[in-house]
Amino acid sequence: MGVLGDPISQIKTPQAINLIFEKLGANVICIPLHISAVDLQIAWAGLKALRNLIGFGVTLPHKLEVFRLCDSVDEVAQRVGAVNVVRREQDGTFRGYQFDGLGFARGLEAQGHNIKGRDCLLLGAGGAASAIAHELIDRGASSLAIANRTRSKAEKLASCINDRAGRSVAYAADPNPVSGQLIINSTSLGMNLSDHMPVDPNCLDASMLVAEVIAKPEKTALLIEAEQRGAKIHSGIHMVNNQVDEIAKHLSENLPKAL
């Protein structure tokens, strides 16, 4: 199994999922594959040619483009418009799946945080953000403000959420937290020390829960600032840890007999 991304040094999936493959008795090992966006289509042909590749995880910036490259996608991935796992099916085709939303929601709930009834501010409107947005509404979030650098993308995602929900629950907004919100940073801001903050930390207070999708560092500058202001914090490592078991089972149940 591979994990595609650029950069790739921050990913935590191999460390977590290899232990699960071992427990399952599956003859599989997961390795990082550093592939840039400009090389993705070339790499895709190579991935197809690797007969002992059972599938791969997908991280930034590839989730949207891989969705378009897959031979088919499952219902969740189709709804989200992005994939984070690709499985080689028995007929050799690549099928895309989406576990980001499930992993994020399970991670929150495993740490004792309820989604139902929460007002949420989602920072970002990319592949992971879309998956998380759908899952938040499915699990009963009261409202979802979506802030993105390109506002039209936030508006498009909000419209998609509202159409599916059959009510006006999501809307495009500025990245300005308000009291009591669950704030989710689904952007890449925070992976590097030089990154600017996705929100003004002076707007954070003890009434909020601030969550990340970034797993490395486990405590980003945003989480540090939020914690200093009394807010509850939630690391992106929980999103990883609460989806890898499902991914491992999903891939290993479909192993070709040759493996």
PABAMAR-80589 format. One line per field, with one value per atom (N, C-alpha, C): residue number from 1; residue in one letter; atom name; x, y, z. Coordinates in nm, 2 decimals, decimal comma. Example, Ala and Ser with C-alpha at 12.3 -4.5 7.8 and 13.67 -1.06 7.14 Angstrom:
<ketors>
resi <- (1 1 1 2 2 2)
resn <- (A A A S S S)
name <- (N CA C N CA C)
east <- (1,32 1,23 1,32 1,28 1,37 1,29)
north <- (-0,57 -0,45 -0,33 -0,22 -0,11 0,00)
up <- (0,78 0,78 0,78 0,71 0,71 0,79)
</ketors>
This chain:
<ketors>
resi <- (1 1 1 2 2 2 3 3 3 4 4 4 5 5 5 6 6 6 7 7 7 8 8 8 9 9 9 10 10 10 11 11 11 12 12 12 13 13 13 14 14 14 15 15 15 16 16 16 17 17 17 18 18 18 19 19 19 20 20 20 21 21 21 22 22 22 23 23 23 24 24 24 25 25 25 26 26 26 27 27 27 28 28 28 29 29 29 30 30 30 31 31 31 32 32 32 33 33 33 34 34 34 35 35 35 36 36 36 37 37 37 38 38 38 39 39 39 40 40 40 41 41 41 42 42 42 43 43 43 44 44 44 45 45 45 46 46 46 47 47 47 48 48 48 49 49 49 50 50 50 51 51 51 52 52 52 53 53 53 54 54 54 55 55 55 56 56 56 57 57 57 58 58 58 59 59 59 60 60 60 61 61 61 62 62 62 63 63 63 64 64 64 65 65 65 66 66 66 67 67 67 68 68 68 69 69 69 70 70 70 71 71 71 72 72 72 73 73 73 74 74 74 75 75 75 76 76 76 77 77 77 78 78 78 79 79 79 80 80 80 81 81 81 82 82 82 83 83 83 84 84 84 85 85 85 86 86 86 87 87 87 88 88 88 89 89 89 90 90 90 91 91 91 92 92 92 93 93 93 94 94 94 95 95 95 96 96 96 97 97 97 98 98 98 99 99 99 100 100 100 101 101 101 102 102 102 103 103 103 104 104 104 105 105 105 106 106 106 107 107 107 108 108 108 109 109 109 110 110 110 111 111 111 112 112 112 113 113 113 114 114 114 115 115 115 116 116 116 117 117 117 118 118 118 119 119 119 120 120 120 121 121 121 122 122 122 123 123 123 124 124 124 125 125 125 126 126 126 127 127 127 128 128 128 129 129 129 130 130 130 131 131 131 132 132 132 133 133 133 134 134 134 135 135 135 136 136 136 137 137 137 138 138 138 139 139 139 140 140 140 141 141 141 142 142 142 143 143 143 144 144 144 145 145 145 146 146 146 147 147 147 148 148 148 149 149 149 150 150 150 151 151 151 152 152 152 153 153 153 154 154 154 155 155 155 156 156 156 157 157 157 158 158 158 159 159 159 160 160 160 161 161 161 162 162 162 163 163 163 164 164 164 165 165 165 166 166 166 167 167 167 168 168 168 169 169 169 170 170 170 171 171 171 172 172 172 173 173 173 174 174 174 175 175 175 176 176 176 177 177 177 178 178 178 179 179 179 180 180 180 181 181 181 182 182 182 183 183 183 184 184 184 185 185 185 186 186 186 187 187 187 188 188 188 189 189 189 190 190 190 191 191 191 192 192 192 193 193 193 194 194 194 195 195 195 196 196 196 197 197 197 198 198 198 199 199 199 200 200 200 201 201 201 202 202 202 203 203 203 204 204 204 205 205 205 206 206 206 207 207 207 208 208 208 209 209 209 210 210 210 211 211 211 212 212 212 213 213 213 214 214 214 215 215 215 216 216 216 217 217 217 218 218 218 219 219 219 220 220 220 221 221 221 222 222 222 223 223 223 224 224 224 225 225 225 226 226 226 227 227 227 228 228 228 229 229 229 230 230 230 231 231 231 232 232 232 233 233 233 234 234 234 235 235 235 236 236 236 237 237 237 238 238 238 239 239 239 240 240 240 241 241 241 242 242 242 243 243 243 244 244 244 245 245 245 246 246 246 247 247 247 248 248 248 249 249 249 250 250 250 251 251 251 252 252 252 253 253 253 254 254 254 255 255 255 256 256 256 257 257 257 258 258 258 259 259 259)
resn <- (M M M G G G V V V L L L G G G D D D P P P I I I S S S Q Q Q I I I K K K T T T P P P Q Q Q A A A I I I N N N L L L I I I F F F E E E K K K L L L G G G A A A N N N V V V I I I C C C I I I P P P L L L H H H I I I S S S A A A V V V D D D L L L Q Q Q I I I A A A W W W A A A G G G L L L K K K A A A L L L R R R N N N L L L I I I G G G F F F G G G V V V T T T L L L P P P H H H K K K L L L E E E V V V F F F R R R L L L C C C D D D S S S V V V D D D E E E V V V A A A Q Q Q R R R V V V G G G A A A V V V N N N V V V V V V R R R R R R E E E Q Q Q D D D G G G T T T F F F R R R G G G Y Y Y Q Q Q F F F D D D G G G L L L G G G F F F A A A R R R G G G L L L E E E A A A Q Q Q G G G H H H N N N I I I K K K G G G R R R D D D C C C L L L L L L L L L G G G A A A G G G G G G A A A A A A S S S A A A I I I A A A H H H E E E L L L I I I D D D R R R G G G A A A S S S S S S L L L A A A I I I A A A N N N R R R T T T R R R S S S K K K A A A E E E K K K L L L A A A S S S C C C I I I N N N D D D R R R A A A G G G R R R S S S V V V A A A Y Y Y A A A A A A D D D P P P N N N P P P V V V S S S G G G Q Q Q L L L I I I I I I N N N S S S T T T S S S L L L G G G M M M N N N L L L S S S D D D H H H M M M P P P V V V D D D P P P N N N C C C L L L D D D A A A S S S M M M L L L V V V A A A E E E V V V I I I A A A K K K P P P E E E K K K T T T A A A L L L L L L I I I E E E A A A E E E Q Q Q R R R G G G A A A K K K I I I H H H S S S G G G I I I H H H M M M V V V N N N N N N Q Q Q V V V D D D E E E I I I A A A K K K H H H L L L S S S E E E N N N L L L P P P K K K A A A L L L)
name <- (N CA C N CA C N CA C N CA C N CA C N CA C N CA C N CA C N CA C N CA C N CA C N CA C N CA C N CA C N CA C N CA C N CA C N CA C N CA C N CA C N CA C N CA C N CA C N CA C N CA C N CA C N CA C N CA C N CA C N CA C N CA C N CA C N CA C N CA C N CA C N CA C N CA C N CA C N CA C N CA C N CA C N CA C N CA C N CA C N CA C N CA C N CA C N CA C N CA C N CA C N CA C N CA C N CA C N CA C N CA C N CA C N CA C N CA C N CA C N CA C N CA C N CA C N CA C N CA C N CA C N CA C N CA C N CA C N CA C N CA C N CA C N CA C N CA C N CA C N CA C N CA C N CA C N CA C N CA C N CA C N CA C N CA C N CA C N CA C N CA C N CA C N CA C N CA C N CA C N CA C N CA C N CA C N CA C N CA C N CA C N CA C N CA C N CA C N CA C N CA C N CA C N CA C N CA C N CA C N CA C N CA C N CA C N CA C N CA C N CA C N CA C N CA C N CA C N CA C N CA C N CA C N CA C N CA C N CA C N CA C N CA C N CA C N CA C N CA C N CA C N CA C N CA C N CA C N CA C N CA C N CA C N CA C N CA C N CA C N CA C N CA C N CA C N CA C N CA C N CA C N CA C N CA C N CA C N CA C N CA C N CA C N CA C N CA C N CA C N CA C N CA C N CA C N CA C N CA C N CA C N CA C N CA C N CA C N CA C N CA C N CA C N CA C N CA C N CA C N CA C N CA C N CA C N CA C N CA C N CA C N CA C N CA C N CA C N CA C N CA C N CA C N CA C N CA C N CA C N CA C N CA C N CA C N CA C N CA C N CA C N CA C N CA C N CA C N CA C N CA C N CA C N CA C N CA C N CA C N CA C N CA C N CA C N CA C N CA C N CA C N CA C N CA C N CA C N CA C N CA C N CA C N CA C N CA C N CA C N CA C N CA C N CA C N CA C N CA C N CA C N CA C N CA C N CA C N CA C N CA C N CA C N CA C N CA C N CA C N CA C N CA C N CA C N CA C N CA C N CA C N CA C N CA C N CA C N CA C N CA C N CA C N CA C N CA C N CA C N CA C N CA C N CA C N CA C N CA C N CA C N CA C N CA C N CA C N CA C N CA C N CA C N CA C N CA C N CA C N CA C N CA C N CA C N CA C N CA C)
east <- (0,08 0,00 0,09 0,05 0,12 0,04 0,10 0,03 0,09 0,00 0,05 0,03 0,13 0,12 0,24 0,23 0,34 0,31 0,38 0,49 0,44 0,53 0,49 0,55 0,65 0,72 0,62 0,51 0,42 0,32 0,31 0,20 0,23 0,12 0,12 0,05 0,00 -0,07 0,01 0,13 0,21 0,24 0,27 0,31 0,19 0,07 -0,05 -0,11 -0,11 -0,18 -0,10 0,04 0,12 0,10 0,07 0,04 -0,09 -0,18 -0,31 -0,30 -0,23 -0,21 -0,15 -0,05 0,02 -0,08 -0,17 -0,27 -0,37 -0,40 -0,49 -0,43 -0,30 -0,23 -0,22 -0,23 -0,23 -0,08 -0,05 0,09 0,10 0,09 0,08 0,17 0,24 0,31 0,28 0,26 0,23 0,36 0,38 0,50 0,45 0,52 0,49 0,55 0,47 0,51 0,50 0,62 0,63 0,61 0,49 0,46 0,40 0,46 0,41 0,29 0,22 0,10 0,13 0,24 0,27 0,31 0,35 0,39 0,28 0,16 0,06 0,01 -0,01 -0,07 0,04 0,16 0,27 0,28 0,27 0,28 0,16 0,05 -0,07 -0,06 0,01 0,03 0,12 0,22 0,31 0,24 0,15 0,08 -0,01 -0,07 -0,15 -0,06 0,06 0,15 0,21 0,20 0,25 0,15 0,18 0,08 0,06 0,16 0,15 0,11 0,06 0,00 -0,15 -0,19 -0,33 -0,42 -0,35 -0,42 -0,33 -0,39 -0,31 -0,40 -0,34 -0,41 -0,37 -0,45 -0,43 -0,44 -0,33 -0,33 -0,31 -0,30 -0,28 -0,16 -0,17 -0,28 -0,36 -0,36 -0,41 -0,56 -0,63 -0,76 -0,86 -0,86 -0,95 -0,92 -0,79 -0,74 -0,75 -0,72 -0,73 -0,88 -0,97 -1,11 -1,14 -1,08 -1,11 -1,04 -0,93 -0,85 -0,90 -0,98 -1,02 -1,12 -1,12 -1,21 -1,35 -1,37 -1,50 -1,48 -1,59 -1,58 -1,70 -1,69 -1,81 -1,90 -2,02 -2,12 -2,07 -2,00 -1,95 -1,85 -1,76 -1,66 -1,73 -1,83 -1,91 -1,98 -2,03 -2,10 -2,00 -1,88 -1,78 -1,71 -1,68 -1,61 -1,46 -1,42 -1,28 -1,26 -1,14 -1,11 -0,99 -0,98 -0,86 -0,80 -0,87 -0,83 -0,86 -0,77 -0,80 -0,77 -0,86 -0,84 -0,83 -0,74 -0,74 -0,84 -0,94 -1,05 -1,01 -1,09 -1,05 -1,03 -1,10 -1,08 -0,97 -0,89 -0,77 -0,80 -0,92 -0,95 -0,93 -0,91 -0,89 -1,02 -1,06 -1,19 -1,16 -1,22 -1,19 -1,29 -1,24 -1,33 -1,29 -1,38 -1,36 -1,39 -1,28 -1,29 -1,26 -1,23 -1,19 -1,30 -1,42 -1,52 -1,55 -1,56 -1,58 -1,47 -1,35 -1,23 -1,24 -1,27 -1,27 -1,38 -1,50 -1,61 -1,59 -1,54 -1,51 -1,40 -1,31 -1,20 -1,25 -1,34 -1,40 -1,48 -1,57 -1,65 -1,57 -1,46 -1,38 -1,31 -1,29 -1,24 -1,34 -1,47 -1,58 -1,64 -1,62 -1,68 -1,80 -1,91 -2,03 -2,04 -2,09 -2,12 -2,26 -2,35 -2,49 -2,52 -2,59 -2,62 -2,51 -2,39 -2,28 -2,29 -2,26 -2,23 -2,09 -2,06 -1,92 -1,87 -1,74 -1,67 -1,56 -1,58 -1,48 -1,39 -1,26 -1,16 -1,11 -1,14 -1,10 -1,22 -1,20 -1,31 -1,26 -1,15 -1,09 -1,15 -1,08 -1,13 -1,16 -1,07 -1,09 -1,20 -1,20 -1,31 -1,45 -1,46 -1,59 -1,64 -1,54 -1,58 -1,63 -1,55 -1,59 -1,72 -1,74 -1,86 -1,99 -1,98 -2,10 -2,12 -2,01 -2,02 -2,08 -2,03 -2,08 -2,23 -2,28 -2,43 -2,50 -2,45 -2,51 -2,52 -2,43 -2,43 -2,49 -2,56 -2,65 -2,60 -2,49 -2,44 -2,55 -2,56 -2,67 -2,65 -2,52 -2,49 -2,34 -2,31 -2,18 -2,14 -2,05 -1,99 -1,86 -1,85 -1,73 -1,65 -1,53 -1,44 -1,33 -1,31 -1,20 -1,14 -1,02 -0,95 -1,02 -1,06 -1,15 -1,29 -1,36 -1,50 -1,59 -1,58 -1,67 -1,67 -1,55 -1,54 -1,62 -1,62 -1,69 -1,84 -1,88 -2,02 -2,07 -1,99 -2,02 -2,04 -1,95 -1,96 -2,08 -2,11 -2,23 -2,36 -2,36 -2,48 -2,50 -2,39 -2,40 -2,45 -2,40 -2,45 -2,59 -2,64 -2,78 -2,87 -2,83 -2,91 -2,93 -2,83 -2,84 -2,92 -2,90 -2,97 -3,11 -3,15 -3,28 -3,32 -3,22 -3,25 -3,12 -3,14 -3,03 -2,95 -2,84 -2,76 -2,62 -2,57 -2,43 -2,43 -2,32 -2,31 -2,16 -2,13 -1,99 -1,97 -1,86 -1,83 -1,69 -1,66 -1,52 -1,47 -1,33 -1,27 -1,27 -1,39 -1,40 -1,48 -1,41 -1,48 -1,58 -1,69 -1,78 -1,79 -1,84 -1,85 -1,92 -1,86 -1,92 -1,90 -1,84 -1,82 -1,72 -1,74 -1,64 -1,57 -1,44 -1,36 -1,27 -1,27 -1,19 -1,10 -0,97 -0,88 -0,85 -0,91 -0,89 -0,79 -0,73 -0,62 -0,49 -0,39 -0,25 -0,18 -0,24 -0,17 -0,15 -0,02 0,02 0,12 0,14 0,24 0,38 0,40 0,53 0,52 0,64 0,65 0,62 0,66 0,65 0,51 0,41 0,28 0,21 0,12 0,04 -0,08 -0,14 -0,26 -0,38 -0,46 -0,58 -0,69 -0,68 -0,77 -0,69 -0,75 -0,68 -0,69 -0,58 -0,59 -0,65 -0,65 -0,72 -0,87 -0,92 -1,07 -1,11 -1,01 -1,04 -1,06 -1,16 -1,18 -1,22 -1,24 -1,26 -1,39 -1,48 -1,61 -1,60 -1,48 -1,47 -1,39 -1,41 -1,33 -1,26 -1,13 -1,05 -0,99 -1,02 -0,97 -0,89 -0,80 -0,71 -0,73 -0,70 -0,68 -0,53 -0,44 -0,30 -0,26 -0,18 -0,14 0,01 0,08 0,22 0,25 0,28 0,29 0,16 0,16 0,03 -0,03 0,05 -0,01 0,05 -0,03 0,01 0,01 0,06 0,06 -0,08 -0,17 -0,31 -0,36 -0,33 -0,38 -0,31 -0,18 -0,11 -0,17 -0,20 -0,26 -0,40 -0,48 -0,61 -0,61 -0,52 -0,50 -0,47 -0,38 -0,34 -0,45 -0,56 -0,67 -0,79 -0,76 -0,86 -0,95 -0,93 -1,02 -0,98 -1,07 -1,04 -0,98 -0,89 -0,82 -0,83 -0,81 -0,83 -0,73 -0,63 -0,53 -0,58 -0,52 -0,55 -0,51 -0,42 -0,38 -0,50 -0,61 -0,73 -0,80 -0,80 -0,87 -0,80 -0,66 -0,59 -0,62 -0,60 -0,62 -0,76 -0,86 -0,99 -1,05 -0,96 -1,00 -0,91 -0,79 -0,69 -0,74 -0,81 -0,86 -0,96 -1,05 -1,15 -1,08 -0,97 -0,90 -0,83 -0,76 -0,69 -0,78 -0,89 -0,99 -1,04 -1,07 -1,12 -1,03 -0,90 -0,80 -0,77 -0,75 -0,70 -0,81 -0,94 -1,05 -1,05 -0,98 -0,99 -0,86 -0,77 -0,64 -0,65 -0,58 -0,57 -0,51 -0,55 -0,49 -0,34 -0,28 -0,14 -0,07 -0,13 -0,07 -0,10)
north <- (-0,12 0,00 0,12 0,23 0,35 0,46 0,57 0,70 0,81 0,87 0,97 1,11 1,19 1,33 1,41 1,54 1,64 1,77 1,78 1,71 1,57 1,49 1,36 1,33 1,41 1,38 1,39 1,46 1,49 1,37 1,28 1,18 1,08 1,04 0,94 0,81 0,80 0,68 0,55 0,55 0,42 0,37 0,46 0,42 0,35 0,41 0,35 0,23 0,23 0,12 0,00 0,01 -0,11 -0,20 -0,14 -0,22 -0,30 -0,23 -0,30 -0,41 -0,39 -0,49 -0,62 -0,59 -0,70 -0,78 -0,70 -0,77 -0,85 -0,80 -0,87 -0,99 -1,00 -1,11 -1,09 -0,97 -0,93 -0,91 -0,97 -0,95 -0,82 -0,71 -0,58 -0,49 -0,40 -0,29 -0,16 -0,05 0,08 0,17 0,23 0,32 0,45 0,56 0,69 0,70 0,77 0,79 0,94 1,00 1,15 1,18 1,23 1,26 1,40 1,48 1,62 1,62 1,73 1,75 1,74 1,80 1,80 1,66 1,57 1,44 1,33 1,38 1,28 1,19 1,25 1,17 1,07 1,11 1,01 0,90 0,94 0,84 0,74 0,80 0,71 0,59 0,61 0,49 0,39 0,45 0,36 0,28 0,35 0,28 0,17 0,19 0,09 -0,03 -0,01 -0,11 -0,20 -0,14 -0,22 -0,32 -0,45 -0,55 -0,59 -0,56 -0,60 -0,47 -0,37 -0,25 -0,28 -0,29 -0,32 -0,19 -0,07 0,05 0,16 0,27 0,38 0,48 0,54 0,66 0,78 0,88 1,01 1,13 1,21 1,33 1,45 1,57 1,69 1,68 1,74 1,81 1,73 1,60 1,51 1,47 1,50 1,43 1,47 1,59 1,62 1,56 1,57 1,52 1,37 1,30 1,15 1,11 1,19 1,16 1,16 1,25 1,25 1,14 1,09 0,99 0,85 0,83 0,69 0,64 0,50 0,44 0,45 0,44 0,46 0,51 0,55 0,60 0,55 0,54 0,50 0,61 0,59 0,69 0,81 0,78 0,89 0,98 0,92 0,99 1,07 1,02 1,09 1,21 1,20 1,31 1,42 1,38 1,47 1,53 1,46 1,50 1,49 1,40 1,38 1,25 1,19 1,06 1,07 0,98 0,97 0,83 0,74 0,60 0,55 0,48 0,41 0,26 0,18 0,03 -0,03 -0,12 -0,19 -0,30 -0,29 -0,39 -0,52 -0,63 -0,76 -0,76 -0,67 -0,66 -0,57 -0,52 -0,44 -0,29 -0,25 -0,10 -0,04 0,09 0,17 0,24 0,21 0,27 0,36 0,48 0,57 0,57 0,59 0,58 0,71 0,73 0,85 0,82 0,83 0,80 0,92 1,04 1,15 1,20 1,21 1,26 1,17 1,04 0,94 0,94 0,95 0,95 1,07 1,19 1,31 1,30 1,26 1,26 1,15 1,04 0,94 0,98 1,06 1,11 1,20 1,29 1,39 1,31 1,22 1,15 1,06 1,00 0,92 1,00 1,13 1,22 1,29 1,25 1,30 1,43 1,46 1,59 1,55 1,61 1,59 1,69 1,64 1,72 1,77 1,68 1,72 1,85 1,94 2,07 2,18 2,14 2,24 2,33 2,46 2,56 2,54 2,53 2,50 2,60 2,62 2,71 2,62 2,60 2,51 2,60 2,59 2,67 2,58 2,62 2,55 2,49 2,46 2,40 2,30 2,24 2,13 2,00 1,89 1,76 1,71 1,73 1,69 1,77 1,90 1,99 1,95 1,91 1,87 1,74 1,65 1,52 1,55 1,64 1,67 1,75 1,84 1,92 1,83 1,73 1,64 1,56 1,51 1,43 1,51 1,63 1,72 1,73 1,76 1,78 1,65 1,54 1,41 1,37 1,42 1,39 1,50 1,59 1,68 1,81 1,86 2,00 2,10 2,20 2,30 2,39 2,44 2,53 2,51 2,55 2,53 2,65 2,73 2,85 2,79 2,83 2,78 2,90 2,90 3,01 2,96 3,02 2,97 3,10 3,08 3,20 3,24 3,14 3,17 3,15 3,26 3,25 3,17 3,17 3,10 2,95 2,90 2,75 2,73 2,82 2,80 2,81 2,90 2,91 2,78 2,73 2,61 2,49 2,48 2,37 2,39 2,51 2,54 2,50 2,54 2,51 2,36 2,28 2,14 2,08 2,13 2,08 2,10 2,23 2,26 2,19 2,16 2,08 1,94 1,88 1,75 1,74 1,84 1,85 1,89 1,95 2,00 2,12 2,19 2,31 2,39 2,52 2,61 2,60 2,52 2,50 2,54 2,55 2,59 2,72 2,80 2,93 2,97 3,04 3,10 3,21 3,22 3,32 3,36 3,47 3,51 3,42 3,41 3,32 3,39 3,43 3,50 3,41 3,34 3,26 3,34 3,27 3,33 3,24 3,29 3,21 3,08 2,98 2,84 2,76 2,81 2,73 2,61 2,51 2,41 2,46 2,49 2,55 2,44 2,41 2,31 2,37 2,35 2,39 2,28 2,28 2,18 2,22 2,33 2,38 2,32 2,34 2,30 2,39 2,51 2,61 2,55 2,54 2,49 2,37 2,32 2,22 2,27 2,40 2,46 2,58 2,60 2,70 2,84 2,85 2,99 3,02 2,92 2,95 3,05 3,13 3,23 3,16 3,21 3,15 3,15 3,05 3,05 3,13 3,17 3,26 3,35 3,46 3,55 3,48 3,45 3,38 3,46 3,59 3,68 3,67 3,60 3,58 3,45 3,37 3,24 3,26 3,18 3,19 3,05 3,05 2,92 2,85 2,92 2,86 2,77 2,77 2,71 2,57 2,49 2,37 2,39 2,39 2,41 2,28 2,24 2,11 2,12 2,03 2,03 1,90 1,91 1,78 1,75 1,85 1,83 1,73 1,63 1,53 1,55 1,62 1,65 1,79 1,88 1,84 1,81 1,73 1,69 1,81 1,91 2,03 2,15 2,20 2,31 2,44 2,54 2,68 2,72 2,69 2,73 2,66 2,53 2,46 2,52 2,55 2,61 2,74 2,83 2,96 2,94 2,84 2,82 2,77 2,68 2,62 2,73 2,82 2,93 3,02 3,03 3,11 3,04 2,91 2,84 2,75 2,75 2,67 2,52 2,43 2,29 2,27 2,18 2,15 2,01 1,98 1,85 1,83 1,74 1,72 1,64 1,67 1,59 1,44 1,41 1,27 1,18 1,23 1,16 1,12 1,21 1,18 1,06 1,06 0,95 0,82 0,82 0,70 0,64 0,72 0,67 0,64 0,63 0,58 0,47 0,46 0,36 0,22 0,19 0,05 0,01 0,11 0,09 0,07 0,15 0,15 0,02 -0,03 -0,15 -0,27 -0,28 -0,38 -0,38 -0,26 -0,24 -0,29 -0,26 -0,30 -0,45 -0,50 -0,63 -0,74 -0,70 -0,79 -0,82 -0,74 -0,75 -0,79 -0,85 -0,89 -1,00 -0,98 -1,08 -1,21 -1,32 -1,45 -1,46 -1,39 -1,40 -1,33 -1,24 -1,17 -1,24)
up <- (0,00 0,00 0,00 -0,07 -0,07 -0,01 0,02 0,05 -0,03 -0,12 -0,21 -0,15 -0,16 -0,11 -0,15 -0,13 -0,15 -0,07 0,04 0,10 0,16 0,20 0,25 0,39 0,44 0,57 0,69 0,67 0,78 0,81 0,71 0,73 0,84 0,90 1,01 0,98 0,86 0,82 0,82 0,76 0,76 0,90 0,99 1,13 1,20 1,17 1,24 1,17 1,03 0,96 0,95 0,95 0,95 1,07 1,18 1,30 1,29 1,22 1,20 1,10 0,99 0,90 0,97 1,05 1,13 1,21 1,28 1,37 1,29 1,17 1,08 1,01 1,02 0,95 0,80 0,76 0,62 0,57 0,46 0,40 0,33 0,40 0,34 0,43 0,36 0,43 0,36 0,43 0,38 0,38 0,26 0,25 0,19 0,22 0,16 0,02 -0,06 -0,20 -0,23 -0,24 -0,26 -0,41 -0,44 -0,58 -0,59 -0,68 -0,69 -0,78 -0,77 -0,86 -1,01 -1,05 -1,19 -1,24 -1,15 -1,19 -1,17 -1,12 -1,07 -1,19 -1,31 -1,42 -1,46 -1,47 -1,50 -1,40 -1,27 -1,17 -1,17 -1,21 -1,21 -1,30 -1,42 -1,50 -1,44 -1,36 -1,29 -1,18 -1,11 -1,00 -1,06 -1,17 -1,24 -1,27 -1,31 -1,35 -1,24 -1,12 -1,00 -0,96 -1,00 -0,97 -0,83 -0,74 -0,60 -0,52 -0,58 -0,51 -0,49 -0,37 -0,34 -0,34 -0,32 -0,32 -0,25 -0,22 -0,16 -0,09 0,01 0,07 -0,01 0,00 -0,07 0,02 0,02 0,10 0,01 0,07 -0,01 -0,09 -0,21 -0,27 -0,37 -0,36 -0,46 -0,46 -0,35 -0,33 -0,44 -0,49 -0,59 -0,73 -0,76 -0,89 -0,90 -0,79 -0,79 -0,80 -0,75 -0,77 -0,92 -1,00 -1,14 -1,22 -1,16 -1,23 -1,20 -1,10 -1,06 -1,17 -1,19 -1,28 -1,23 -1,09 -1,03 -0,89 -0,83 -0,69 -0,61 -0,48 -0,40 -0,38 -0,31 -0,30 -0,21 -0,11 -0,02 -0,10 -0,17 -0,25 -0,35 -0,42 -0,52 -0,46 -0,34 -0,28 -0,24 -0,19 -0,14 -0,26 -0,37 -0,48 -0,46 -0,37 -0,34 -0,28 -0,29 -0,23 -0,14 -0,04 0,04 0,04 -0,03 -0,04 -0,18 -0,24 -0,37 -0,35 -0,39 -0,38 -0,52 -0,54 -0,67 -0,66 -0,74 -0,74 -0,80 -0,78 -0,84 -0,99 -1,06 -1,20 -1,24 -1,15 -1,18 -1,18 -1,18 -1,18 -1,05 -1,05 -0,93 -0,89 -0,77 -0,72 -0,60 -0,60 -0,49 -0,38 -0,26 -0,14 -0,06 0,04 0,12 0,27 0,35 0,50 0,59 0,53 0,61 0,70 0,65 0,74 0,85 0,82 0,92 1,03 0,98 1,08 1,17 1,11 1,19 1,29 1,25 1,35 1,46 1,42 1,52 1,62 1,56 1,65 1,75 1,71 1,80 1,91 1,87 1,96 2,06 2,01 2,09 2,20 2,18 2,28 2,37 2,35 2,43 2,38 2,26 2,20 2,12 2,15 2,07 1,95 1,84 1,72 1,72 1,76 1,75 1,83 1,76 1,82 1,82 1,77 1,77 1,65 1,67 1,56 1,53 1,40 1,35 1,25 1,26 1,16 1,10 0,97 0,89 0,81 0,84 0,76 0,65 0,53 0,41 0,34 0,21 0,13 0,03 0,07 -0,02 0,00 -0,03 -0,03 0,12 0,21 0,35 0,41 0,38 0,43 0,38 0,26 0,20 0,28 0,30 0,36 0,51 0,58 0,71 0,72 0,63 0,62 0,61 0,52 0,51 0,63 0,69 0,81 0,93 0,95 1,05 1,05 0,93 0,91 0,93 0,88 0,90 1,05 1,13 1,27 1,36 1,29 1,37 1,41 1,34 1,37 1,34 1,42 1,40 1,29 1,27 1,16 1,12 1,00 0,95 0,86 0,92 0,85 0,78 0,65 0,58 0,53 0,57 0,53 0,45 0,33 0,24 0,17 0,14 0,07 -0,06 -0,13 -0,25 -0,21 -0,19 -0,13 -0,22 -0,35 -0,43 -0,40 -0,36 -0,33 -0,20 -0,10 0,02 -0,01 -0,10 -0,14 -0,21 -0,30 -0,37 -0,27 -0,18 -0,08 0,01 0,05 0,13 0,06 -0,07 -0,15 -0,17 -0,18 -0,19 -0,07 0,05 0,18 0,20 0,17 0,19 0,09 -0,03 -0,12 -0,07 -0,02 0,04 0,17 0,25 0,38 0,36 0,25 0,23 0,32 0,37 0,45 0,45 0,49 0,49 0,62 0,62 0,74 0,73 0,60 0,58 0,50 0,52 0,45 0,44 0,34 0,33 0,43 0,49 0,59 0,60 0,67 0,70 0,81 0,82 0,93 1,06 1,11 1,24 1,34 1,43 1,53 1,62 1,66 1,75 1,87 1,98 2,10 2,09 2,14 2,15 2,03 1,93 1,80 1,82 1,73 1,70 1,58 1,59 1,48 1,43 1,30 1,24 1,13 1,15 1,05 0,96 0,84 0,74 0,63 0,65 0,55 0,59 0,51 0,54 0,63 0,66 0,74 0,88 0,92 1,05 1,04 0,92 0,91 0,92 0,88 0,89 0,99 1,06 1,16 1,11 0,98 0,91 0,87 0,87 0,83 0,91 0,85 0,92 0,98 1,08 1,14 1,05 1,05 0,97 1,03 1,16 1,22 1,31 1,35 1,45 1,59 1,65 1,78 1,89 1,87 1,97 1,97 1,87 1,86 1,94 1,98 2,05 2,20 2,25 2,39 2,45 2,58 2,65 2,62 2,54 2,51 2,38 2,32 2,19 2,20 2,10 2,07 1,94 1,94 1,82 1,78 1,65 1,60 1,48 1,46 1,34 1,26 1,13 1,05 1,04 1,07 1,07 1,18 1,15 1,25 1,29 1,21 1,24 1,21 1,31 1,45 1,51 1,61 1,68 1,75 1,79 1,85 1,76 1,67 1,58 1,66 1,60 1,66 1,69 1,61 1,63 1,76 1,78 1,90 2,02 2,01 2,12 2,16 2,06 2,09 2,15 2,10 2,15 2,30 2,32 2,46 2,56 2,52 2,61 2,64 2,55 2,58 2,64 2,68 2,76 2,67 2,54 2,46 2,47 2,45 2,43 2,30 2,28 2,16 2,12 1,99 1,93 1,82 1,83 1,73 1,61 1,50 1,38 1,38 1,48 1,49 1,52 1,58 1,61 1,49 1,38 1,26 1,19 1,20 1,14 1,21 1,34 1,42 1,41 1,39 1,39 1,25 1,15 1,02 0,96 1,02 0,97 0,98 1,09 1,11 1,00 0,96 0,85 0,72 0,70 0,57 0,56 0,67 0,66 0,63 0,70 0,67 0,53 0,49 0,35 0,24 0,26 0,16 0,17 0,30 0,31 0,28 0,29 0,25 0,10 0,02 -0,12 -0,18 -0,10 -0,15 -0,26 -0,37 -0,47 -0,41 -0,46 -0,40 -0,41 -0,51 -0,53 -0,41 -0,34 -0,23 -0,10)
</ketors>
